[in-house]
Amino acid sequence: MVCKFEFDKPALQKWIVPAGVTSVSILAHGARGGDGGCHGGGIGAFAAAEAFPVKPGDVLTVLVGQSGQPAPLPRWNNSNGAGGGGGSFVWRGAGPASLQNVMIAAGGGGGAGCEGAPRGGAFGAGGGALNGVGGDRTSGVAGTKGGGGGGGDQYKVGNSPGTGGGGGGGIVGEGFQGAYFALIKGREPDRLAGKGGKSISAGGEGGMGGYAEKSQAESRGEIDAVANSFGGWGGFGGGGGGGGWSDNSLPGNCQGRFAGGGGGGGGYSGGGGGYSKSGGICSKTNHGGGGGGSYTAPDGKNVTMKAGERKYQNGWIWIAYTKP
């Protein structure tokens, strides 16, 4: 018999092992990152293992990953970053996830930017690729050991804000916000940067996309200034938020315009957020986020890990068992 779990809303689901069942097989697929104007989102990873030992009445908690929000409406070739995809997870017990109780994790894909394709969820032989994948170019570093991914770096110049993508959440570590002027004492994190995805142990909420209420260009009344500064939100399952479009430029000068980086995918460890850079032609200067890490617990047998299929946007989980 097979119990199928699909994404319906951002909520944990519980499954109780039926009477007489002493082992289960689990198949999991992570969610895709959000699409952008130049690339599709990174593909979620696929992870499966057989013969996990269980007892009748055991409670397993299921989290099915949600796809990252696509980059919002176009502004100079979709220069907003898309949200990272959420990972899909199963762990033992009705309580929070931990490094000790996770049975399987399938990493979500990174959110798209316009330069450099986003990376899919990580996978590997012999139990998986525990670490996330770094974002494209000199971007947020991959999470490790169940931690969150780093926020996307930003090409720092002048007084422009940071608009990198947020890192994906891991099992126990929250993703980091996209880069900002951290070296300037007392400066607050910039709201245009993507926010990191929450850890799976803290519920796995996706990170908020970067935003601005009004750009400086809009305040000056420029004709081309559109209030389109929102980055895509990260998907449930630890996806990081995409960075928003920033316009701090002087009239007739692209200096100070930044495109938002894509968010990192959630996973066993979170993916890194995408890079953001000012461009001389004000377009195609944002990079994709990295995918989340994948894992199967050592008591699972016949492990399979591979790249997932693009046709799946949200993640899914199957739990298969045989009743006596």
Summary of the structure (lengths in Angstrom):
residues: 324
radius of gyration: 19.5
end to end distance: 11.2
largest distance: 74.4
contacts: 1754
relative contact order: 0.28
helix: 2%
strand: 20%
